[in-house]
Amino acid sequence: MLRQLQEAYDYPVDVEFTANFLEDKSYRINLVQCRPFQVKGGGPSVQLPATVPAGDLVLEARGAIIGPSLSTTIGRLVFVVPRVYGQLSQSDRYSVARLIGRITRLGKPATGSLMLLGPGRWGTTTPSLGVPVSFAEISRVSVLGEIVEMREGLVPDVSLGTHFFNDLVEMQMLYLAVFPGHAGHVVNTALLEAAPNRLVDLLPEEARWVEAVRVIDAADLPRGRSLLLAADVLRQRAVCYVG
């Protein structure tokens, strides 16, 4: 059935279904949702750095990269710390989601793109699996990253952007997933947690979230250094680094 749907639409199809196993050991499959994924070309190939010193590498991802190939300077990186977020109550996770919306509505940085990086699924309706933002709260983001990490004993599946796939396509937003501990995947949490956090400067009344949400501006890096991102969709590799 899936092959027939793919051939009919000639591009990816998102299918959701349920399987009910009956007492006579037979089963019944019910189709819940079937929608085509409209995609655009990945654009020209992007030059990726041959090597990056370990201390300058922010993240690296291989596979699960969706959207346009991109080579850009990151002006602001908003990082939701997985180890802290994973310990929050459900109501606090909704509060963090609303905070993310407030941060992104402050506007994009004067120079460079806005990048969002956090644990689990962006846009989930289940806070235990990620950050329950609406697309309106993150629509100004240029790069959306999901870290497959939440807390000990729970490793959420990534969304692959399916919560608002068509919105990502329309807004030409780059999506990537990082799988810590897997070959070719790196998240330098030590660097991200050591960088200056602008949250209190931007929103003083939200100081209680300073451990969970880090707002990192490239302008705070040492003089002459920038936060760079190179992502090649065709080669399914993305690298973010201080250069």
TORPA-4810 file (N, C-alpha, C, O; in nm, 3 decimals):
<nodes>
NODE_1_0.082_-0.121_0.000_0.000_0.000_0.000_0.086_0.126_0.000_0.059_0.221_-0.073_M
NODE_2_0.191_0.124_0.085_0.277_0.241_0.092_0.345_0.268_-0.042_0.358_0.383_-0.084_L
NODE_3_0.388_0.161_-0.110_0.453_0.178_-0.239_0.356_0.237_-0.340_0.394_0.323_-0.420_R
NODE_4_0.230_0.193_-0.338_0.130_0.246_-0.431_0.104_0.395_-0.405_0.088_0.473_-0.498_Q
NODE_5_0.101_0.433_-0.276_0.081_0.574_-0.242_0.199_0.658_-0.290_0.180_0.767_-0.343_L
NODE_6_0.320_0.608_-0.270_0.438_0.682_-0.314_0.435_0.702_-0.465_0.463_0.811_-0.514_Q
NODE_7_0.401_0.596_-0.539_0.398_0.605_-0.684_0.288_0.700_-0.731_0.303_0.769_-0.832_E
NODE_8_0.177_0.702_-0.658_0.066_0.788_-0.698_0.101_0.935_-0.681_0.066_1.017_-0.766_A
NODE_9_0.168_0.968_-0.572_0.200_1.109_-0.544_0.337_1.151_-0.597_0.360_1.270_-0.619_Y
NODE_10_0.427_1.055_-0.619_0.561_1.082_-0.670_0.645_1.167_-0.575_0.744_1.226_-0.618_D
NODE_11_0.608_1.173_-0.447_0.690_1.234_-0.343_0.650_1.174_-0.210_0.549_1.103_-0.203_Y
NODE_12_0.725_1.201_-0.102_0.701_1.131_0.025_0.558_1.146_0.076_0.492_1.249_0.058_P
NODE_13_0.511_1.039_0.142_0.377_1.036_0.197_0.384_1.001_0.345_0.452_0.905_0.383_V
NODE_14_0.316_1.078_0.429_0.309_1.052_0.573_0.184_0.969_0.600_0.073_1.011_0.569_D
NODE_15_0.203_0.851_0.657_0.092_0.760_0.683_0.089_0.727_0.832_0.192_0.690_0.889_V
NODE_16_-0.028_0.740_0.894_-0.048_0.695_1.032_-0.157_0.589_1.032_-0.258_0.604_0.963_E
NODE_17_-0.138_0.483_1.110_-0.236_0.375_1.113_-0.236_0.309_1.250_-0.142_0.324_1.328_F
NODE_18_-0.343_0.237_1.278_-0.352_0.157_1.400_-0.361_0.010_1.360_-0.413_-0.024_1.254_T
NODE_19_-0.310_-0.077_1.448_-0.319_-0.221_1.426_-0.388_-0.284_1.548_-0.338_-0.271_1.660_A
NODE_20_-0.500_-0.351_1.526_-0.574_-0.417_1.633_-0.561_-0.569_1.617_-0.596_-0.625_1.513_N
NODE_21_-0.509_-0.633_1.721_-0.491_-0.778_1.717_-0.610_-0.846_1.784_-0.643_-0.816_1.899_F
NODE_22_-0.674_-0.935_1.711_-0.799_-0.997_1.754_-0.775_-1.131_1.821_-0.666_-1.188_1.814_L
NODE_23_-0.880_-1.181_1.887_-0.866_-1.305_1.964_-0.833_-1.425_1.876_-0.768_-1.518_1.923_E
NODE_24_-0.876_-1.424_1.751_-0.848_-1.537_1.662_-0.709_-1.526_1.598_-0.679_-1.596_1.501_D
NODE_25_-0.626_-1.437_1.653_-0.488_-1.415_1.609_-0.478_-1.345_1.473_-0.370_-1.336_1.416_K
NODE_26_-0.590_-1.297_1.424_-0.584_-1.212_1.305_-0.566_-1.067_1.350_-0.563_-1.039_1.469_S
NODE_27_-0.555_-0.979_1.257_-0.538_-0.837_1.293_-0.611_-0.749_1.190_-0.639_-0.791_1.078_Y
NODE_28_-0.639_-0.630_1.232_-0.706_-0.534_1.145_-0.628_-0.402_1.148_-0.600_-0.349_1.255_R
NODE_29_-0.595_-0.351_1.031_-0.523_-0.225_1.018_-0.620_-0.117_0.973_-0.690_-0.133_0.873_I
NODE_30_-0.624_-0.008_1.047_-0.709_0.106_1.011_-0.622_0.225_0.977_-0.536_0.264_1.055_N
NODE_31_-0.645_0.283_0.862_-0.571_0.400_0.819_-0.625_0.523_0.890_-0.744_0.555_0.877_L
NODE_32_-0.540_0.594_0.965_-0.580_0.711_1.041_-0.555_0.839_0.962_-0.638_0.929_0.960_V
NODE_33_-0.440_0.845_0.897_-0.404_0.967_0.825_-0.314_0.932_0.708_-0.227_0.846_0.719_Q
NODE_34_-0.334_0.999_0.598_-0.249_0.983_0.481_-0.240_1.118_0.413_-0.340_1.171_0.365_C
NODE_35_-0.118_1.174_0.408_-0.102_1.304_0.344_0.032_1.310_0.273_0.132_1.261_0.325_R
NODE_36_0.034_1.369_0.155_0.162_1.383_0.084_0.246_1.492_0.147_0.195_1.592_0.198_P
NODE_37_0.377_1.472_0.143_0.472_1.573_0.188_0.522_1.649_0.065_0.594_1.593_-0.018_F
NODE_38_0.484_1.773_0.055_0.532_1.855_-0.054_0.672_1.905_-0.018_0.690_1.970_0.085_Q
NODE_39_0.768_1.875_-0.102_0.905_1.914_-0.072_0.961_1.998_-0.186_0.915_1.989_-0.300_V
NODE_40_1.061_2.078_-0.153_1.130_2.159_-0.253_1.272_2.106_-0.268_1.319_2.028_-0.185_K
NODE_41_1.337_2.149_-0.372_1.474_2.105_-0.395_1.565_2.145_-0.281_1.544_2.248_-0.217_G
NODE_42_1.666_2.064_-0.257_1.758_2.092_-0.148_1.857_2.203_-0.177_1.930_2.247_-0.088_G
NODE_43_1.859_2.249_-0.305_1.950_2.357_-0.339_2.089_2.304_-0.370_2.112_2.184_-0.365_G
NODE_44_2.181_2.395_-0.401_2.317_2.353_-0.438_2.391_2.293_-0.320_2.357_2.315_-0.204_P
NODE_45_2.495_2.216_-0.353_2.577_2.156_-0.249_2.649_2.264_-0.170_2.686_2.368_-0.225_S
NODE_46_2.669_2.240_-0.041_2.732_2.336_0.050_2.869_2.285_0.090_2.887_2.166_0.116_V
NODE_47_2.967_2.375_0.094_3.101_2.338_0.136_3.103_2.316_0.287_3.075_2.408_0.364_Q
NODE_48_3.137_2.196_0.329_3.148_2.163_0.471_3.292_2.170_0.515_3.382_2.137_0.437_L
NODE_49_3.319_2.211_0.639_3.457_2.219_0.685_3.520_2.080_0.692_3.456_1.984_0.734_P
NODE_50_3.646_2.071_0.648_3.714_1.941_0.650_3.734_1.893_0.793_3.709_1.777_0.824_A
NODE_51_3.780_1.983_0.880_3.799_1.949_1.020_3.762_2.069_1.106_3.777_2.183_1.064_T
NODE_52_3.715_2.042_1.226_3.683_2.146_1.323_3.745_2.104_1.456_3.720_1.992_1.501_V
NODE_53_3.825_2.189_1.521_3.878_2.153_1.653_3.766_2.116_1.749_3.661_2.180_1.750_P
NODE_54_3.787_2.013_1.829_3.682_1.963_1.917_3.626_2.072_2.007_3.506_2.074_2.036_A
NODE_55_3.711_2.164_2.051_3.664_2.269_2.140_3.577_2.373_2.072_3.506_2.448_2.139_G
NODE_56_3.582_2.378_1.938_3.503_2.476_1.862_3.376_2.415_1.802_3.290_2.488_1.752_D
NODE_57_3.363_2.284_1.807_3.247_2.217_1.748_3.127_2.229_1.841_3.132_2.186_1.956_L
NODE_58_3.018_2.288_1.790_2.894_2.300_1.867_2.808_2.176_1.848_2.763_2.116_1.946_V
NODE_59_2.785_2.139_1.725_2.711_2.015_1.698_2.745_1.963_1.560_2.788_2.038_1.473_L
NODE_60_2.725_1.834_1.544_2.739_1.770_1.414_2.629_1.667_1.402_2.601_1.594_1.498_E
NODE_61_2.566_1.660_1.285_2.457_1.564_1.262_2.475_1.501_1.126_2.519_1.565_1.031_A
NODE_62_2.441_1.374_1.118_2.444_1.301_0.991_2.312_1.227_0.977_2.275_1.146_1.062_R
NODE_63_2.240_1.256_0.870_2.108_1.197_0.850_2.002_1.278_0.920_2.033_1.360_1.007_G
NODE_64_1.875_1.256_0.884_1.761_1.327_0.943_1.779_1.478_0.929_1.754_1.554_1.023_A
NODE_65_1.823_1.522_0.810_1.837_1.665_0.779_1.740_1.695_0.666_1.750_1.639_0.557_I
NODE_66_1.646_1.785_0.693_1.536_1.812_0.600_1.529_1.961_0.573_1.542_2.043_0.664_I
NODE_67_1.507_1.997_0.448_1.493_2.137_0.413_1.599_2.181_0.315_1.658_2.097_0.246_G
NODE_68_1.626_2.310_0.307_1.726_2.361_0.211_1.867_2.347_0.264_1.892_2.368_0.383_P
NODE_69_1.961_2.313_0.176_2.101_2.320_0.215_2.132_2.464_0.253_2.079_2.558_0.194_S
NODE_70_2.219_2.481_0.351_2.236_2.613_0.410_2.379_2.634_0.457_2.439_2.546_0.518_L
NODE_71_2.432_2.751_0.428_2.559_2.796_0.485_2.534_2.936_0.538_2.513_3.029_0.461_S
NODE_72_2.538_2.951_0.671_2.495_3.078_0.729_2.570_3.105_0.859_2.630_3.015_0.919_T
NODE_73_2.563_3.229_0.901_2.611_3.268_1.032_2.493_3.267_1.128_2.388_3.322_1.097_T
NODE_74_2.509_3.205_1.242_2.404_3.202_1.343_2.422_3.324_1.434_2.525_3.338_1.501_I
NODE_75_2.323_3.411_1.435_2.330_3.529_1.520_2.287_3.501_1.662_2.341_3.559_1.756_G
NODE_76_2.189_3.413_1.677_2.139_3.377_1.810_2.101_3.230_1.812_2.032_3.182_1.722_R
NODE_77_2.146_3.160_1.914_2.112_3.020_1.934_2.037_3.008_2.066_2.089_3.045_2.171_L
NODE_78_1.915_2.956_2.060_1.834_2.932_2.179_1.842_2.782_2.209_1.801_2.699_2.128_V
NODE_79_1.895_2.749_2.326_1.922_2.611_2.363_1.844_2.572_2.487_1.865_2.630_2.594_F
NODE_80_1.754_2.475_2.474_1.683_2.418_2.588_1.765_2.300_2.638_1.784_2.202_2.566_V
NODE_81_1.815_2.309_2.761_1.910_2.211_2.815_1.837_2.081_2.848_1.752_2.079_2.937_V
NODE_82_1.868_1.971_2.778_1.794_1.846_2.799_1.796_1.796_2.944_1.692_1.755_2.995_P
NODE_83_1.911_1.798_3.010_1.922_1.742_3.145_1.838_1.821_3.245_1.793_1.765_3.345_R
NODE_84_1.816_1.950_3.220_1.732_2.032_3.308_1.586_2.019_3.270_1.499_1.999_3.356_V
NODE_85_1.558_2.030_3.142_1.420_2.020_3.095_1.359_1.885_3.132_1.240_1.876_3.164_Y
NODE_86_1.440_1.779_3.127_1.390_1.645_3.157_1.343_1.628_3.301_1.271_1.533_3.331_G
NODE_87_1.384_1.720_3.391_1.344_1.712_3.531_1.226_1.804_3.566_1.179_1.804_3.679_Q
NODE_88_1.179_1.881_3.469_1.070_1.975_3.496_0.936_1.904_3.502_0.917_1.798_3.444_L
NODE_89_0.843_1.965_3.574_0.706_1.915_3.577_0.638_1.945_3.444_0.689_2.024_3.364_S
NODE_90_0.524_1.884_3.421_0.453_1.906_3.297_0.412_2.052_3.281_0.426_2.109_3.172_Q
NODE_91_0.363_2.115_3.387_0.321_2.255_3.378_0.440_2.345_3.349_0.427_2.443_3.276_S
NODE_92_0.558_2.312_3.406_0.676_2.393_3.380_0.721_2.379_3.235_0.774_2.473_3.177_D
NODE_93_0.699_2.264_3.177_0.738_2.245_3.037_0.650_2.331_2.945_0.697_2.383_2.844_R
NODE_94_0.523_2.345_2.981_0.439_2.438_2.904_0.488_2.581_2.921_0.483_2.660_2.827_Y
NODE_95_0.534_2.614_3.039_0.587_2.749_3.064_0.711_2.775_2.979_0.729_2.884_2.926_S
NODE_96_0.797_2.675_2.968_0.915_2.688_2.885_0.875_2.709_2.739_0.936_2.790_2.669_V
NODE_97_0.775_2.637_2.693_0.728_2.653_2.555_0.682_2.796_2.529_0.713_2.854_2.425_A
NODE_98_0.605_2.853_2.624_0.559_2.992_2.608_0.678_3.088_2.610_0.678_3.190_2.540_R
NODE_99_0.779_3.056_2.692_0.898_3.139_2.698_0.972_3.138_2.564_1.019_3.242_2.518_L
NODE_100_0.981_3.022_2.503_1.046_3.013_2.372_0.975_3.105_2.273_1.040_3.174_2.193_I
NODE_101_0.843_3.107_2.277_0.767_3.196_2.189_0.801_3.342_2.214_0.812_3.420_2.120_G
NODE_102_0.816_3.379_2.339_0.851_3.518_2.373_0.990_3.554_2.321_1.012_3.664_2.270_R
NODE_103_1.083_3.461_2.335_1.220_3.487_2.289_1.223_3.506_2.138_1.286_3.600_2.088_I
NODE_104_1.156_3.418_2.064_1.160_3.430_1.919_1.088_3.555_1.870_1.123_3.610_1.766_T
NODE_105_0.987_3.600_1.945_0.915_3.722_1.904_0.996_3.849_1.931_0.958_3.957_1.888_R
NODE_106_1.106_3.835_2.004_1.195_3.950_2.019_1.256_3.989_1.886_1.314_4.097_1.872_L
NODE_107_1.244_3.901_1.790_1.296_3.928_1.656_1.428_3.857_1.634_1.493_3.812_1.727_G
NODE_108_1.465_3.847_1.507_1.592_3.786_1.473_1.705_3.879_1.513_1.687_4.001_1.519_K
NODE_109_1.822_3.823_1.539_1.936_3.908_1.573_1.970_4.001_1.458_1.932_3.977_1.344_P
NODE_110_2.043_4.109_1.490_2.076_4.209_1.389_2.149_4.147_1.271_2.125_4.184_1.156_A
NODE_111_2.236_4.053_1.298_2.307_3.981_1.192_2.299_3.832_1.221_2.306_3.789_1.336_T
NODE_112_2.285_3.753_1.115_2.283_3.609_1.132_2.143_3.553_1.153_2.046_3.626_1.171_G
NODE_113_2.135_3.421_1.149_2.009_3.349_1.159_1.976_3.313_1.304_2.062_3.318_1.391_S
NODE_114_1.851_3.277_1.326_1.804_3.233_1.457_1.792_3.081_1.456_1.725_3.024_1.371_L
NODE_115_1.858_3.016_1.552_1.859_2.870_1.560_1.801_2.827_1.693_1.825_2.889_1.796_M
NODE_116_1.722_2.719_1.689_1.657_2.665_1.808_1.699_2.520_1.823_1.688_2.442_1.728_L
NODE_117_1.747_2.484_1.942_1.797_2.350_1.968_1.746_2.302_2.103_1.761_2.371_2.203_L
NODE_118_1.684_2.184_2.106_1.629_2.136_2.231_1.598_1.988_2.227_1.614_1.924_2.123_G
NODE_119_1.553_1.932_2.341_1.532_1.787_2.351_1.399_1.741_2.294_1.298_1.810_2.305_P
NODE_120_1.401_1.624_2.232_1.277_1.563_2.186_1.210_1.637_2.073_1.276_1.699_1.990_G
NODE_121_1.079_1.629_2.071_1.000_1.679_1.958_0.954_1.822_1.978_0.887_1.853_2.076_R
NODE_122_0.989_1.908_1.886_0.932_2.043_1.886_0.789_2.035_1.833_0.764_1.977_1.727_W
NODE_123_0.696_2.094_1.906_0.557_2.096_1.861_0.474_1.979_1.909_0.360_1.963_1.865_G
NODE_124_0.529_1.896_1.997_0.452_1.782_2.046_0.336_1.828_2.134_0.342_1.935_2.195_T
NODE_125_0.232_1.747_2.140_0.122_1.773_2.233_0.143_1.699_2.365_0.062_1.710_2.457_T
NODE_126_0.253_1.623_2.373_0.285_1.546_2.492_0.416_1.599_2.549_0.522_1.562_2.499_T
NODE_127_0.412_1.684_2.653_0.534_1.748_2.705_0.642_1.651_2.749_0.759_1.689_2.754_P
NODE_128_0.606_1.528_2.782_0.708_1.431_2.822_0.797_1.391_2.705_0.903_1.331_2.725_S
NODE_129_0.755_1.423_2.583_0.830_1.384_2.463_0.901_1.500_2.396_0.969_1.480_2.295_L
NODE_130_0.887_1.620_2.449_0.952_1.734_2.386_0.895_1.866_2.435_0.837_1.872_2.544_G
NODE_131_0.912_1.970_2.356_0.869_2.105_2.393_0.741_2.139_2.318_0.742_2.145_2.195_V
NODE_132_0.629_2.161_2.390_0.497_2.178_2.325_0.472_2.319_2.272_0.378_2.386_2.314_P
NODE_133_0.557_2.364_2.180_0.537_2.494_2.119_0.437_2.481_2.003_0.416_2.372_1.949_V
NODE_134_0.377_2.593_1.966_0.301_2.600_1.841_0.393_2.652_1.733_0.498_2.710_1.762_S
NODE_135_0.356_2.632_1.607_0.443_2.680_1.501_0.452_2.832_1.502_0.556_2.889_1.467_F
NODE_136_0.343_2.899_1.541_0.346_3.045_1.547_0.454_3.095_1.642_0.509_3.203_1.622_A
NODE_137_0.486_3.016_1.744_0.587_3.057_1.842_0.730_3.039_1.791_0.823_3.096_1.848_E
NODE_138_0.748_2.962_1.686_0.884_2.939_1.635_0.897_2.973_1.487_0.996_2.937_1.424_I
NODE_139_0.799_3.041_1.431_0.796_3.066_1.287_0.911_3.155_1.239_0.942_3.157_1.120_S
NODE_140_0.975_3.229_1.331_1.086_3.316_1.292_1.221_3.245_1.296_1.324_3.305_1.266_R
NODE_141_1.220_3.119_1.332_1.343_3.041_1.343_1.388_2.997_1.203_1.305_2.958_1.120_V
NODE_142_1.518_3.002_1.178_1.574_2.958_1.050_1.621_2.813_1.055_1.614_2.742_0.955_S
NODE_143_1.669_2.770_1.172_1.721_2.633_1.189_1.659_2.573_1.313_1.665_2.632_1.422_V
NODE_144_1.599_2.455_1.298_1.531_2.387_1.408_1.600_2.254_1.433_1.604_2.168_1.345_L
NODE_145_1.654_2.237_1.554_1.726_2.114_1.586_1.662_2.038_1.701_1.625_2.098_1.802_G
NODE_146_1.650_1.908_1.685_1.597_1.820_1.791_1.708_1.727_1.839_1.776_1.662_1.760_E
NODE_147_1.726_1.723_1.971_1.825_1.633_2.032_1.751_1.511_2.086_1.654_1.525_2.161_I
NODE_148_1.795_1.393_2.048_1.728_1.270_2.091_1.777_1.237_2.232_1.855_1.144_2.253_V
NODE_149_1.728_1.315_2.326_1.770_1.301_2.464_1.668_1.373_2.551_1.623_1.483_2.516_E
NODE_150_1.632_1.314_2.664_1.539_1.381_2.755_1.585_1.362_2.898_1.624_1.458_2.965_M
NODE_151_1.581_1.240_2.944_1.631_1.208_3.077_1.660_1.059_3.081_1.624_0.986_2.989_R
NODE_152_1.724_1.015_3.186_1.760_0.873_3.198_1.635_0.786_3.193_1.539_0.807_3.267_E
NODE_153_1.637_0.687_3.103_1.524_0.595_3.091_1.421_0.636_2.987_1.329_0.560_2.960_G
NODE_154_1.436_0.756_2.928_1.340_0.800_2.826_1.417_0.865_2.713_1.479_0.970_2.729_L
NODE_155_1.412_0.801_2.597_1.474_0.855_2.476_1.364_0.876_2.374_1.321_0.780_2.311_V
NODE_156_1.315_1.000_2.356_1.201_1.023_2.268_1.239_1.009_2.121_1.351_1.040_2.082_P
NODE_157_1.145_0.962_2.039_1.164_0.965_1.895_1.158_1.110_1.848_1.083_1.190_1.904_D
NODE_158_1.236_1.141_1.746_1.229_1.276_1.690_1.106_1.287_1.599_1.052_1.186_1.553_V
NODE_159_1.064_1.410_1.575_0.942_1.431_1.496_0.971_1.433_1.347_0.880_1.414_1.265_S
NODE_160_1.098_1.457_1.310_1.135_1.477_1.169_1.054_1.591_1.107_1.031_1.593_0.986_L
NODE_161_1.011_1.684_1.191_0.938_1.800_1.142_0.795_1.774_1.104_0.729_1.863_1.051_G
NODE_162_0.742_1.653_1.131_0.608_1.620_1.083_0.497_1.695_1.154_0.385_1.701_1.102_T
NODE_163_0.523_1.753_1.271_0.418_1.828_1.341_0.374_1.950_1.261_0.259_1.993_1.269_H
NODE_164_0.466_2.005_1.184_0.431_2.120_1.099_0.519_2.117_0.974_0.585_2.216_0.941_F
NODE_165_0.518_2.003_0.906_0.607_1.984_0.791_0.581_2.086_0.681_0.676_2.148_0.631_F
NODE_166_0.457_2.105_0.644_0.426_2.198_0.536_0.466_2.341_0.571_0.506_2.418_0.483_N
NODE_167_0.456_2.376_0.700_0.500_2.509_0.744_0.651_2.523_0.729_0.701_2.627_0.688_D
NODE_168_0.724_2.417_0.762_0.869_2.419_0.747_0.907_2.440_0.601_0.998_2.517_0.569_L
NODE_169_0.837_2.370_0.512_0.865_2.383_0.369_0.836_2.524_0.322_0.917_2.585_0.252_V
NODE_170_0.720_2.576_0.361_0.680_2.710_0.317_0.777_2.817_0.366_0.807_2.911_0.293_E
NODE_171_0.826_2.803_0.489_0.914_2.903_0.548_1.062_2.877_0.517_1.149_2.950_0.563_M
NODE_172_1.090_2.770_0.438_1.227_2.735_0.403_1.313_2.720_0.530_1.426_2.770_0.536_Q
NODE_173_1.259_2.650_0.628_1.328_2.628_0.755_1.406_2.497_0.748_1.355_2.396_0.700_M
NODE_174_1.528_2.500_0.796_1.610_2.379_0.799_1.584_2.302_0.927_1.584_2.359_1.036_L
NODE_175_1.561_2.172_0.913_1.538_2.084_1.029_1.653_1.983_1.035_1.698_1.932_0.932_Y
NODE_176_1.699_1.956_1.157_1.800_1.851_1.175_1.780_1.783_1.309_1.728_1.842_1.404_L
NODE_177_1.822_1.658_1.316_1.813_1.580_1.440_1.951_1.533_1.479_2.030_1.492_1.393_A
NODE_178_1.981_1.538_1.609_2.111_1.495_1.661_2.089_1.379_1.758_2.006_1.387_1.848_V
NODE_179_2.164_1.270_1.737_2.153_1.150_1.819_2.282_1.136_1.901_2.377_1.073_1.855_F
NODE_180_2.287_1.193_2.021_2.410_1.186_2.102_2.454_1.041_2.124_2.373_0.952_2.151_P
NODE_181_2.585_1.020_2.112_2.639_0.886_2.132_2.646_0.804_2.006_2.711_0.699_2.005_G
NODE_182_2.581_0.849_1.897_2.587_0.776_1.771_2.702_0.830_1.686_2.739_0.947_1.698_H
NODE_183_2.757_0.746_1.603_2.868_0.785_1.517_2.827_0.902_1.428_2.720_0.899_1.366_A
NODE_184_2.911_1.003_1.422_2.883_1.118_1.336_2.792_1.221_1.398_2.758_1.320_1.333_G
NODE_185_2.752_1.203_1.524_2.663_1.297_1.592_2.733_1.350_1.718_2.787_1.274_1.798_H
NODE_186_2.730_1.482_1.732_2.794_1.547_1.847_2.708_1.664_1.892_2.658_1.740_1.810_V
NODE_187_2.691_1.678_2.023_2.636_1.800_2.083_2.732_1.842_2.193_2.748_1.770_2.292_V
NODE_188_2.795_1.957_2.177_2.893_2.004_2.273_2.821_2.081_2.384_2.822_2.204_2.385_N
NODE_189_2.760_2.008_2.477_2.683_2.072_2.583_2.773_2.155_2.675_2.729_2.255_2.731_T
NODE_190_2.899_2.113_2.690_2.991_2.189_2.775_3.011_2.329_2.719_3.012_2.426_2.795_A
NODE_191_3.028_2.339_2.588_3.045_2.471_2.525_2.917_2.552_2.536_2.922_2.671_2.569_L
NODE_192_2.804_2.490_2.509_2.676_2.562_2.512_2.642_2.611_2.653_2.586_2.720_2.668_L
NODE_193_2.674_2.532_2.754_2.641_2.572_2.891_2.743_2.669_2.949_2.715_2.737_3.048_E
NODE_194_2.861_2.676_2.888_2.962_2.771_2.935_2.948_2.908_2.871_3.000_3.007_2.923_A
NODE_195_2.879_2.916_2.756_2.864_3.043_2.685_2.776_3.139_2.765_2.688_3.093_2.838_A
NODE_196_2.798_3.270_2.752_2.713_3.367_2.822_2.566_3.349_2.785_2.532_3.329_2.668_P
NODE_197_2.479_3.357_2.886_2.335_3.341_2.867_2.269_3.479_2.873_2.275_3.547_2.975_N
NODE_198_2.205_3.519_2.761_2.144_3.651_2.753_1.999_3.654_2.801_1.935_3.759_2.792_R
NODE_199_1.947_3.544_2.852_1.806_3.537_2.887_1.765_3.647_2.984_1.666_3.716_2.962_L
NODE_200_1.841_3.665_3.092_1.805_3.763_3.194_1.816_3.905_3.138_1.737_3.992_3.176_V
NODE_201_1.912_3.929_3.050_1.924_4.061_2.988_1.803_4.094_2.902_1.754_4.207_2.901_D
NODE_202_1.755_3.994_2.830_1.644_4.016_2.738_1.509_4.016_2.808_1.422_4.099_2.779_L
NODE_203_1.492_3.922_2.903_1.364_3.908_2.973_1.392_3.889_3.122_1.389_3.777_3.172_L
NODE_204_1.420_3.997_3.195_1.458_3.986_3.337_1.356_3.911_3.422_1.393_3.844_3.519_P
NODE_205_1.229_3.922_3.387_1.125_3.858_3.467_1.123_3.706_3.451_1.051_3.637_3.524_E
NODE_206_1.201_3.654_3.357_1.205_3.509_3.333_1.332_3.445_3.389_1.374_3.340_3.342_E
NODE_207_1.393_3.509_3.488_1.521_3.461_3.542_1.513_3.320_3.598_1.615_3.251_3.604_A
NODE_208_1.396_3.276_3.638_1.383_3.142_3.699_1.419_3.030_3.601_1.448_2.918_3.642_R
NODE_209_1.418_3.062_3.470_1.444_2.960_3.369_1.587_2.963_3.317_1.618_2.901_3.216_W
NODE_210_1.675_3.036_3.387_1.808_3.056_3.334_1.888_2.926_3.323_1.979_2.918_3.241_V
NODE_211_1.857_2.827_3.403_1.927_2.699_3.394_1.871_2.611_3.283_1.943_2.527_3.228_E
NODE_212_1.744_2.629_3.249_1.679_2.543_3.150_1.690_2.597_3.009_1.697_2.520_2.913_A
NODE_213_1.693_2.729_2.995_1.692_2.792_2.863_1.812_2.886_2.852_1.828_2.978_2.932_V
NODE_214_1.894_2.862_2.752_2.011_2.946_2.730_1.997_3.020_2.597_1.971_2.959_2.493_R
NODE_215_2.015_3.150_2.601_2.010_3.234_2.481_2.152_3.281_2.453_2.207_3.364_2.526_V
NODE_216_2.211_3.226_2.348_2.351_3.251_2.317_2.361_3.339_2.194_2.318_3.299_2.086_I
NODE_217_2.417_3.458_2.209_2.434_3.552_2.099_2.577_3.547_2.048_2.672_3.549_2.126_D
NODE_218_2.591_3.541_1.915_2.723_3.539_1.855_2.801_3.666_1.889_2.924_3.664_1.892_A
NODE_219_2.729_3.775_1.916_2.796_3.901_1.950_2.875_3.890_2.080_2.965_3.971_2.104_A
NODE_220_2.845_3.792_2.163_2.915_3.774_2.290_3.039_3.686_2.277_3.112_3.668_2.374_D
NODE_221_3.063_3.632_2.157_3.183_3.551_2.137_3.305_3.641_2.134_3.293_3.761_2.109_L
NODE_222_3.423_3.586_2.160_3.545_3.667_2.152_3.556_3.738_2.017_3.512_3.684_1.915_P
NODE_223_3.612_3.856_2.016_3.622_3.938_1.896_3.685_3.860_1.780_3.786_3.792_1.797_R
NODE_224_3.624_3.871_1.665_3.675_3.804_1.547_3.623_3.663_1.528_3.659_3.597_1.430_G
NODE_225_3.539_3.613_1.619_3.486_3.477_1.607_3.337_3.482_1.577_3.267_3.574_1.620_R
NODE_226_3.289_3.383_1.504_3.148_3.377_1.465_3.095_3.236_1.490_3.172_3.141_1.502_S
NODE_227_2.964_3.226_1.497_2.897_3.096_1.509_2.846_3.061_1.370_2.758_3.129_1.317_L
NODE_228_2.900_2.956_1.312_2.873_2.922_1.173_2.799_2.789_1.162_2.816_2.700_1.245_L
NODE_229_2.717_2.778_1.059_2.645_2.653_1.031_2.657_2.621_0.884_2.634_2.706_0.798_L
NODE_230_2.694_2.498_0.855_2.697_2.448_0.718_2.618_2.317_0.716_2.651_2.224_0.789_A
NODE_231_2.515_2.312_0.633_2.431_2.192_0.626_2.409_2.156_0.480_2.362_2.239_0.401_A
NODE_232_2.442_2.034_0.443_2.423_1.985_0.307_2.319_1.874_0.309_2.344_1.765_0.359_D
NODE_233_2.203_1.903_0.254_2.093_1.806_0.256_2.124_1.686_0.168_2.088_1.574_0.201_V
NODE_234_2.192_1.709_0.055_2.222_1.600_-0.036_2.316_1.499_0.030_2.299_1.378_0.013_L
NODE_235_2.414_1.547_0.105_2.507_1.458_0.174_2.461_1.423_0.315_2.525_1.344_0.383_R
NODE_236_2.349_1.482_0.359_2.289_1.453_0.488_2.391_1.472_0.601_2.412_1.384_0.685_Q
NODE_237_2.452_1.591_0.600_2.547_1.624_0.707_2.536_1.772_0.741_2.522_1.856_0.653_R
NODE_238_2.541_1.802_0.869_2.536_1.940_0.917_2.640_1.960_1.026_2.661_1.872_1.110_A
NODE_239_2.705_2.076_1.023_2.807_2.110_1.122_2.785_2.252_1.168_2.773_2.343_1.085_V
NODE_240_2.778_2.272_1.300_2.770_2.406_1.359_2.894_2.422_1.446_2.926_2.336_1.527_C
NODE_241_2.965_2.535_1.427_3.093_2.551_1.495_3.129_2.697_1.512_3.078_2.785_1.443_Y
NODE_242_3.219_2.720_1.605_3.273_2.854_1.627_3.393_2.868_1.535_3.487_2.789_1.544_V
NODE_243_3.391_2.969_1.446_3.497_2.980_1.346_3.545_3.122_1.330_3.634_3.148_1.250_G
</nodes>
